Amino acid sequence: MAIKIHVALFLQLLLVAIILSVANGKGLKLGFYKKTCPKAEAIVKRTTANYISKAPSLAAPLLRMHFHDCFVRGCDGSVLLNTTKSNQAEKDRPPNLSLRGFQVIDAAKTAVEAACPGVVSCADILALVARDAIQQIKGPAWPVPLGRRDGRVSKASESLTLPSPAANITQLKAAFSSKGLSVKDLVVLSGGHTVGTSHCSSIATRLYNFTGKGDADPSLDSNYVTQLKRKCKPNDRTTLIEMDPGSFRRFDDDYYTIVLKRRGLFQSDAALLNDKKTSAYVKRQAQSHGSTFFKDFQKSMVKMGQIGVLTGKAGEIRKQCALIN
């Protein structure tokens, strides 16, 4: 027993050491605001808990918002900016039109500004809120190295570079690789689909016209196709369907079991079975009831949160998250 405890403790310390090493290399560090705004993380956590306790379904959109932010221009809060007369912002073009939870970020920013004006970036607040929201619904908590600065540019056209729900495995691997993320990060972060919902319109083609001949996607379980058609009629743009039926508000390991049964909602979910590495991971987590998923998710989220960050004197610290200074 003592040996197991020592080994577990060693692995935890090793993870923290790796995180600190990578984070410092990027100009980020744990406890970044310890002197300049010591209560910042507690304020964000409290604000997030207040919202998620009342509306747990917001956790998934907040995680997705962080992902969408980091995959376009890096984790610089550009997804939070509003459109202006001279520029259409990321949030106002597909696939960001369905993003929700901006009020949580704004509330956290307002609360932090009241304590420490002009100190904490919106990019850092978004990274913290995503973590705290997932933890609030019984998911893993990961270390969030801080020190990001806010970007001043947000272009609608760049949101089209986000990985598509209809992407195949080659496209997914290329998208993740371009951001410095591995094939393992791809399959691990896809596990975030264990929470949340999507609109019927996002899978209409899979159900009704996959090859242009009025057929369904053969990679989707035929019995599940029948179930989904009962909920989603052709041209339905309002109905929401659960990503993980039965536990879409709880962060768990069910996603991999669902994907293995060919019931992943998106083509990008089904695509994970078309690569040796991703397929092996899916099978391993499904068969072991997600034995390493939470720990893997922690590591991959730390890596994702460091994509293209602005640090030092780059960018700015926005006074309001939706507006540049």
Steps between C-alpha positions, in 0.01 A plus 500: 500500500778744600685430175187575295449830684864602442474413131174698464653799678810481279287497184300801620818694579645402162186630323523832685872526418434437130218753499715761673786438259284532190304793642807700593636439151192669361512794739211367707523384860281372779408769752581779253273748682611402851638849569305720260152354557516223763127432505454488122471121465268472798276775360477327162431164663223643717337684209512189279355279774214744545399466134563126456312410818191659345563394140737199478437478126723809462813301587532338157463827302762666721745217436424526129552877510850452642576245227370730227702789640827305510464352151467844339792739560592310816356538850471880486131560569433599138179293498358736764525816289190660349453590137555869418393718207830432327552135596296182539631302798550125546190456714270613218581231246455121499603298692491755783139611460388229743748594774339578836617618840651839420310638800705279731827641364367856527382447858836354603683787331281760675562338837876477445518859372330618819780339700797568271434744213697440181698201626336170391450423132179374347699216340607381846146536632364285215762231568410498871124501441525200264690303763279605790179426306610144419611441858160623616328217307726232654763511231877522545675815618827584327770753589455827308829686456418870457648810346317513166441841347198596290518527124369802312392322181198279430413409141183311410664329205758335726231313695450284190838338570363324810479119475165409348252250649507345152880467492666169420795363698761643259353848531474472878860386542621783278297761692631386837856459377498858369438614857776287648260237631559127459276222372446401864392857582249473215331187633519619861355846436226346283388345830369844590197395295390301803314815602273738314249507219490578130234612257335250268623707206858397582424135416227541238727390218612191695139398547331594175736564211850376571608430141235713329269203445272539802702255707644491852867483594587127512753563778210592731320210672178436303286463813634831628419661164138395553497651850654825383255533210214490750648807671644678197281560199645629172574875512460509882721786622370541855491161673793416726636147535729364770862426415508229766141375544407457865790692653557806282528724807756281676863474399581128485665239276183388317610672180744226405243226554260690277759551226594131509132413452500725192269748670724805506287794389744660255699361210806626687407267787462201268831593335688403816443136407686552170849535644705240687602730786167671555306177456720321753444780752123493449492122555727519805290765674173328412620166633665640814220747579722799435784389726738773382265742327481763776879515542551509124241776465680709763829478311345574160304798633820650643665461158202645315485798735851602390435517125628830357477692825591868521717579801725773636417828327319346202128574462321675784288448811149585387275700730197328345529159339286585198691819413861591437627788710 
